[in-house]
């Protein structure tokens, strides 16, 4: 009887560990670029995958910015990237979202999302 219980519990634990991956596998990827930047605008000179230092050198500093934690920050023993994100708001241009680096990439922020919005106030609300 103990062996059957042990087999059942280990099978249940194995299934439970794979269930989140199966659920997330079919999730649609969010759009990397929302909207179309106007020709000659600041956002027309940048592209997803660039680093924050490159972008700041090209288009200057943002009007305002905020940093927030993602769910990956709370995963035990997760040493990869994307533990936090930084949103840079540019007045009249839109919002750039950067994924902050992991343990080995301290200080590097990679552009993962561009939201073009000519009505952007530039400030965090």
N, C-alpha and C positions, 0 to 999 in steps of 0.2 A: 504494500500500500504506500509506503514511504517513497519508493522508487517512482511510482506513477505520479505522485504529488510533485516530486522533484522535476520530473520530465515536463509535466504540465506547467509548472511555474517558470521553468527556464524557457519553454516555448512561448509563453505569454510575454516574458521579458524581451525576448528576441523580436517578437512581433511589434511590441510597443516601441522599440528603438527604431524600427524601420518605418513606422506609420507616418511620422512627420515628413520624411523625405518623399513618400509616395503622394502625400497630399499636396506638397509644394511643387512637385515636379511639373504639374500641368498649369501652374499659375502663369498668367501672361506677364511679359516683361513690360515695365512701364516705359513710356516714350522718353527717349533721351533728349529730344528737342521738341519743345512745344511752340508752335508759331514759326514765322519766317522773319529773320532779321532784315531790316531795310538795308538796301545797298548803301555802303559808306558808313553805316552805324558801327558803334563799338562792338556789338555782338556779331557783326558780319566777319570780323577778323579773328574770331576764336572758334575752336571746335572741341567736341567732347574728347577727352583723353589728355588734354593739355594739363600742365601743372599750374598751381596758383601763382607761383613766381613769374612764369612766362606771361600769364594773363595780366597780372598787375603791371608788368613792364609794358605790355601792349596798350591796355585801355585805362590804366590808372586804378586807384583804390576805389572801393565801393562807397556808396553814400552811408550805408549801415550794414551790419552783419550780425548773425547769431549762430551759435553752435549748440547742437543738441545730441544726446546719446541715442544710438539705435539699439534694437533688441539684442544685437550681437555682443554688446558690452556686458551683458548679464549671463552669457554662456560660460560656464566654468572651463578653464584651461583653453579658451579661445585666444590665440595669439595672432590671428590674421588681422586684416584691415577692416575698414568700415565700421569701427566701433562707435564712431561719432561722425557727424556731418556738419558742414558749415555752409550756411546760405548767405550769399553776398547780394545785397539789393542795390541796384543801380537805378537812379531816378530817370524816368523816361525811357529806360531800356528793358528792364526785367530783372530776373533773379537767376543767379548761377549757384548750383549746388555741388559742393566738393565732398568727396569721401576722404576722411583723414586716414593716414597710413597706420599700419600695425606696429608691433613691437620693434621691428627692424627698420621701419620707415618713419621714424618720428620727424615731424615737421613737414612731410610731403603731403600735399592735398591734391587729389586728382579730380578734374572736372567730370562729373557723371551726368549732369542734367542742366539744360538751358531752357528757361521759360521766358520767351519773348513777350513783353507787355509794355506797350508805349504809354499806358496809363499808370505804370508803377510809380508810387510816391517816393520810393527809395528808403522808407523807414519801416522798422519793425513795429507792428501794431500789437 
